[in-house]
């Protein structure tokens, strides 16, 4: 299932990219499972997803929880609790 991932602030710095399009395996059903899967992609991803208490997530530009189900073509954004500029 294709999903667009956006990373902001510290998460983007750790992962090393601002966005990536991924084809998620069919066995991945929730955003939490997606985060587990992403954490295996690189050391930067592992660092970014090591402590989910320090992450917020949005799906299709709406704040959601990590137990939110994934669907085909979603845009998922990961960011720290406070982002400013």
Phi, psi and omega in degrees: 000124179285136179220141176261126181249132175243138179239137181235150173055231184300325180298316178298319179297318181289318181286325178096359176219157179272332183208152172206143174263127181233151174256101187281134177302148181300337181287347180273115187250337184231168177295326177299315177295324176298315180298320176299315181295316179297323182300338180273355185285327180195169177297323178296318177297316180301317179294317182297325185257011183295324183230095184291343177296340179258021179233148170240159183219144175231145176239123182051044175067025175234131178299133180222178176257167182292343179272007178295132178293145175274151172220159183305129175081008180297153169252118182247128179244133177245136181201160177288165183302326180237121177234131181215179182200000000 
